[in-house]
Amino acid sequence: MNDPVLRTFSGGVADLCLNRPEKHNALSSDLAAALALALREAEADADVRVILLRSVGKNFCAGGDLEAFSKLRGKPVTEQHEEVRLLGDLFALGRTLRKPVIGAVQGSAMGGGMGLTALCHVVVAGRSSRFGATEIRVGLFPMVIGPLLIDALGYRQALALALTGRLIAADEALRMGLVHQVVEDEAIEQNARALAEEMASRSPVALRVGMEAYLNAHDIQGPEAFNVMRAFSNVVFLSADLQEGTQAFLEKRSPVWTGK
């Protein structure tokens, strides 16, 4: 049996690849659990600075595995709840990951696939890619991905897509802020990988503290958000990495980061 998530590591980048192309990378409970584990392990690995999330095949992720879910009918409620919990645990990581996640999206990203797109902090999408919170079409509602869609799109846009199940093309997803770069289909992985590698070359301190600061300020309104940012900013200003980065700029050379 193939691994549901392929994992490689190089140059500070953890490459996580969904590997169910025969099912268009639909999120079965096995795939959801494997991806959540891979994300947590990448988050805990001190050598990983950036996570690249991509998939094998024509489509990024077709959403939940409806065939697998249909087989749950008639089974104990606890077993059905466990399926929902595994998906919920995966998407909840979008609010807790402290390392940047770069998404490379091709083809369809429907339902949970759109949720995975929203989980990523920066997304490179192919020109022919399509997105949709399509759960309403089969009698569901995008609950577990809802908070991430609201984060990415805003409350009204997220709700409108959830209520209608409307599909959006890559250019509209770019205008809405769901994706950040649209490229030709054959250049998706190349551009996403280059972005991940460039990000991984930056100061580990700036990446780590910056992510922590933004996540802590996420739900804070008004002046207190600036106080949070100032507190984390002090950590960066006192870092050896900042001294090295400044000196390297003045000396017109590449910085040598220590992560301190």
C-alpha positions in Angstrom: 0.0 0.0 0.0 1.4 3.4 -1.0 2.1 6.0 1.7 -0.8 8.5 1.7 1.7 11.3 2.3 5.2 11.3 0.7 7.8 13.2 2.8 11.3 14.5 1.8 13.5 17.1 3.3 16.2 19.4 1.8 17.7 22.8 2.5 15.3 23.6 5.4 12.2 22.7 3.4 9.9 19.8 4.4 8.2 18.6 1.2 4.8 17.0 2.1 3.0 15.5 -0.9 -0.5 14.0 -0.9 -0.3 10.6 -2.7 -3.8 9.4 -3.6 -3.9 10.4 -7.3 -6.3 7.5 -8.1 -8.8 9.2 -5.8 -7.8 12.8 -6.8 -6.2 13.0 -3.3 -9.6 12.9 -1.6 -9.3 13.2 2.1 -9.9 9.8 3.6 -9.4 9.4 7.3 -6.1 7.7 6.6 -4.9 10.6 4.5 -6.1 13.2 6.9 -4.4 11.5 9.9 -1.2 11.0 7.9 -1.1 14.6 6.8 -1.8 15.9 10.3 1.0 13.8 11.6 3.4 14.9 8.9 2.6 18.6 9.6 3.1 18.1 13.4 6.5 16.3 12.8 7.7 19.1 10.5 6.6 21.7 13.0 8.6 19.9 15.7 11.8 19.4 13.6 14.3 22.1 14.4 15.9 21.7 11.0 12.7 22.5 9.1 12.1 26.2 8.5 9.4 26.0 5.8 6.8 23.4 4.8 5.9 22.8 1.1 2.4 21.2 0.6 1.6 19.7 -2.8 0.1 16.6 -4.3 0.6 14.0 -7.0 -1.7 13.8 -10.0 -4.0 16.1 -11.9 -5.9 17.5 -8.9 -4.6 19.0 -5.6 -7.5 17.6 -3.5 -11.0 16.7 -4.4 -12.3 17.2 -0.9 -13.6 14.6 1.5 -13.7 11.0 0.3 -17.4 10.6 -0.2 -17.2 7.0 -1.1 -15.5 6.2 2.2 -17.9 8.4 4.1 -20.9 6.7 2.6 -19.7 3.4 4.0 -20.0 4.8 7.5 -23.8 4.8 7.3 -25.2 2.3 9.8 -22.0 2.1 11.8 -21.9 3.2 15.4 -22.1 7.0 16.0 -18.8 7.0 17.8 -17.1 5.6 14.6 -18.7 8.3 12.5 -17.6 11.0 15.0 -14.1 9.7 14.8 -14.0 10.4 11.1 -15.2 14.0 11.7 -12.6 14.4 14.5 -9.7 13.4 12.2 -10.7 16.0 9.6 -11.3 18.6 12.3 -7.9 17.9 13.9 -6.2 18.4 10.5 -7.8 21.8 9.7 -7.4 23.0 13.3 -3.6 22.9 12.7 -4.1 25.9 10.4 -4.5 28.1 13.5 -1.5 26.6 15.4 1.4 26.0 12.9 4.3 28.2 13.7 6.2 27.5 10.5 5.3 28.9 7.1 3.3 26.5 4.8 3.6 27.1 1.0 0.9 25.5 -1.1 1.3 24.3 -4.7 -2.2 23.8 -6.1 -3.1 22.2 -9.4 -6.5 21.2 -10.9 -9.4 20.9 -8.5 -9.3 22.0 -4.8 -12.8 21.3 -3.6 -14.3 21.2 -0.1 -11.5 20.0 2.1 -9.1 20.8 -0.7 -10.1 24.4 -0.5 -9.6 24.1 3.2 -6.1 22.9 2.7 -5.5 25.8 0.4 -6.7 28.2 3.1 -4.5 26.4 5.7 -1.4 27.4 3.7 0.1 30.8 4.4 1.2 31.4 0.8 -0.3 29.7 -2.2 0.9 29.3 -5.8 -1.9 28.0 -8.1 -2.1 26.9 -11.6 -4.0 28.9 -14.2 -6.5 26.1 -14.7 -7.1 25.4 -11.0 -10.6 25.6 -9.6 -11.8 26.1 -6.1 -15.1 25.5 -4.3 -16.7 24.9 -0.9 -18.9 22.4 -2.5 -20.3 20.5 0.5 -23.7 22.1 0.2 -24.2 20.2 -3.0 -24.3 16.9 -1.2 -26.2 18.0 1.8 -23.3 19.0 4.0 -21.9 22.4 5.1 -18.2 23.3 5.3 -17.9 23.3 9.0 -14.4 22.1 9.8 -12.8 24.3 7.1 -15.0 27.3 8.0 -12.6 29.1 10.3 -9.8 28.9 7.7 -12.0 30.1 4.9 -13.1 33.1 7.0 -9.4 33.8 7.8 -8.5 33.7 4.1 -11.6 35.3 2.5 -13.4 37.3 5.2 -16.8 36.4 6.7 -19.1 37.4 3.9 -17.1 35.9 1.0 -16.6 32.7 2.9 -20.3 32.4 3.8 -21.4 33.2 0.3 -19.3 30.4 -1.2 -20.4 28.0 1.5 -24.1 28.8 0.9 -23.9 28.5 -2.9 -21.2 25.9 -3.5 -20.1 28.1 -6.4 -16.8 27.3 -8.1 -14.2 30.0 -8.6 -11.3 30.1 -11.1 -7.7 30.8 -10.2 -7.9 34.5 -11.2 -10.9 35.0 -8.9 -9.2 33.1 -6.1 -6.3 35.5 -6.5 -8.5 38.6 -6.3 -10.2 37.2 -3.2 -6.9 36.5 -1.5 -7.2 32.7 -1.3 -4.1 32.3 -3.5 -1.2 34.7 -3.9 0.3 33.8 -7.2 -1.2 32.3 -10.4 1.3 30.7 -12.9 1.1 28.4 -15.9 0.2 24.9 -14.9 3.5 23.4 -15.8 5.3 25.9 -13.6 3.4 25.4 -10.3 5.8 23.2 -8.4 8.9 25.0 -9.7 7.6 28.4 -8.5 6.3 27.1 -5.2 9.5 25.2 -4.5 11.6 28.3 -5.3 9.5 30.4 -3.0 9.9 27.8 -0.2 13.6 27.7 -0.7 13.9 31.4 -0.7 11.9 31.7 2.5 14.0 29.0 4.1 17.1 31.0 3.4 15.9 33.9 5.6 16.8 34.3 9.3 15.4 31.5 11.4 14.8 33.9 14.2 12.8 36.3 12.1 10.7 33.5 10.6 10.1 31.9 14.0 9.3 35.0 16.0 7.4 36.7 13.2 5.1 33.7 12.8 4.5 33.6 16.5 3.8 37.3 16.7 1.3 37.3 13.8 -0.5 34.3 15.2 -0.8 35.8 18.7 -2.1 39.1 17.2 -4.6 37.3 15.0 -7.6 37.5 17.3 -6.7 40.7 19.1 -8.4 44.0 18.2 -7.3 47.6 18.7 -4.1 48.9 20.4 -3.4 45.6 22.2 -2.4 44.0 18.9 0.3 46.6 18.5 1.5 45.8 22.1 1.8 42.1 21.1 3.8 43.0 18.0 6.1 45.3 19.9 6.9 42.6 22.5 7.9 40.1 19.8 9.7 42.8 17.9 12.0 43.3 20.8 13.1 39.7 20.6 14.1 40.1 16.9 15.9 43.4 17.6 18.1 41.7 20.2 19.0 38.7 18.0 22.4 37.8 16.6 20.7 37.2 13.3 19.6 40.8 13.0 23.2 42.0 13.7 24.5 39.5 11.1 21.9 40.5 8.5 22.6 44.2 8.9 26.4 43.7 8.7 26.0 41.5 5.6 23.9 44.1 3.9 26.5 46.8 4.6 29.3 44.5 3.4 27.4 43.5 0.3 27.6 39.7 1.1 25.2 36.9 1.9 24.3 36.6 5.6 25.3 33.5 7.6 22.4 32.8 10.0 22.9 31.2 13.3 19.3 31.2 14.4 20.1 33.0 17.6 
